[in-house]
Amino acid sequence: MTSFLRLLHPSLFTRAGQHLRRSVAALGVALAVAGCNLQKDIDVDIPAGPSQLVVECYLEPGVVPRLTVSETVPYLSSPTPTLLTDVAVVLTHPSGQKEAFRFTPGLDTLTQKLFTHKGKNPLIARPGDTFKLEVYDTQGRRVTATATMPARVPLDTVQWKFNDKSAEERRAYLLVKFRDPGATADFYRLQIHKDSISNDPNRDFELDDRLTNGQLVTLGTSYRYSTNDTLLVTLYHIDQPYYRFLQSVRDAQNANGNPFAQPAAVRSTVEGGVGIFTILSYDRRRVIVR
């Protein structure tokens, strides 16, 4: 206790030394009388607010649009997903044409993501095109969102280099290079998958161009890849709302269950609910490490 009090306030051990010793002695007696039982259980009532619609939609040119709708649940409740059957989804194209999605729950075999609603035809989208989304149900809940497709930023170079260790410990690091457009604020997401994008990426992070505007950007990994590893390197050029959403999700995941972390809220890109609506613009390269 003495060292802890010194950290709190060192001056307590100068002019008020005797008074402190008496206080510490009295505290020791009080603890002894109490049997040192300082535990007290407190029940905290967590108010349950109204549930909100949760929307996840990633549009991609050339792919039939898919969307997942669920709803929020109280913090301490079971995370069992609920299939909502009374939800309508409408996508407005840049031309103003409206497309109603069908309720056809399924699994995207490429990404291994579940979806609840699906469009009719492969999406036609060009850089600069803006799409609008409306999701509503019979309970009066309504979610809206708007997203504009960013321009594609191509990968410049994907290369690797092996270390000088023995065959059992021989590993390669990966270098990824691309040219950032000048005079604009740009945001990126880089993912590196091994074998298939159906698997979780072994490298996944976001960055902006505050320090690299208009420059050749170089990103690297540690020594983690072996001979004949097949890698899928994907560079997404994303908008700022999606960038902030990704960072907030990461912060929320890191804070969840950590009593020393600052609570973090997810920064949705939709209005009236929770979730993400964006258009994917990316360059992907498949390489075999040799």
Rosetta blueprint (number, residue, H / E / L):
1 M L
2 T H
3 S H
4 F H
5 L H
6 R H
7 L H
8 L H
9 H L
10 P H
11 S H
12 L H
13 F H
14 T L
15 R L
16 A L
17 G H
18 Q H
19 H H
20 L H
21 R H
22 R H
23 S H
24 V H
25 A H
26 A H
27 L H
28 G H
29 V H
30 A H
31 L H
32 A H
33 V H
34 A L
35 G L
36 C L
37 N L
38 L L
39 Q L
40 K L
41 D L
42 I L
43 D L
44 V L
45 D L
46 I L
47 P L
48 A L
49 G L
50 P L
51 S L
52 Q L
53 L E
54 V E
55 V E
56 E E
57 C E
58 Y E
59 L E
60 E L
61 P L
62 G L
63 V L
64 V L
65 P L
66 R E
67 L E
68 T E
69 V E
70 S E
71 E E
72 T L
73 V L
74 P L
75 Y L
76 L L
77 S L
78 S L
79 P L
80 T L
81 P L
82 T L
83 L L
84 L L
85 T L
86 D L
87 V E
88 A E
89 V E
90 V E
91 L E
92 T E
93 H L
94 P L
95 S L
96 G L
97 Q L
98 K E
99 E E
100 A E
101 F L
102 R E
103 F E
104 T E
105 P E
106 G E
107 L E
108 D E
109 T L
110 L L
111 T L
112 Q L
113 K E
114 L E
115 F E
116 T E
117 H E
118 K E
119 G L
120 K L
121 N L
122 P L
123 L L
124 I L
125 A L
126 R L
127 P L
128 G L
129 D L
130 T E
131 F E
132 K E
133 L E
134 E E
135 V E
136 Y E
137 D E
138 T L
139 Q L
140 G L
141 R L
142 R E
143 V E
144 T E
145 A E
146 T E
147 A E
148 T E
149 M L
150 P L
151 A L
152 R L
153 V L
154 P L
155 L E
156 D E
157 T E
158 V E
159 Q E
160 W E
161 K E
162 F E
163 N L
164 D L
165 K L
166 S L
167 A H
168 E H
169 E H
170 R L
171 R L
172 A E
173 Y E
174 L E
175 L E
176 V E
177 K E
178 F E
179 R E
180 D L
181 P L
182 G L
183 A L
184 T L
185 A L
186 D L
187 F E
188 Y E
189 R E
190 L E
191 Q E
192 I E
193 H E
194 K E
195 D L
196 S L
197 I L
198 S L
199 N L
200 D L
201 P L
202 N L
203 R E
204 D E
205 F E
206 E E
207 L E
208 D E
209 D L
210 R L
211 L L
212 T L
213 N L
214 G L
215 Q L
216 L E
217 V E
218 T E
219 L E
220 G E
221 T L
222 S L
223 Y L
224 R L
225 Y E
226 S L
227 T L
228 N L
229 D L
230 T E
231 L E
232 L E
233 V E
234 T E
235 L E
236 Y E
237 H E
238 I E
239 D L
240 Q H
241 P H
242 Y H
243 Y H
244 R H
245 F H
246 L H
247 Q H
248 S H
249 V H
250 R H
251 D H
252 A H
253 Q H
254 N H
255 A H
256 N L
257 G L
258 N L
259 P L
260 F L
261 A L
262 Q L
263 P L
264 A L
265 A L
266 V L
267 R L
268 S L
269 T L
270 V L
271 E E
272 G L
273 G L
274 V E
275 G E
276 I E
277 F E
278 T E
279 I E
280 L L
281 S L
282 Y E
283 D E
284 R E
285 R E
286 R E
287 V E
288 I E
289 V L
290 R L
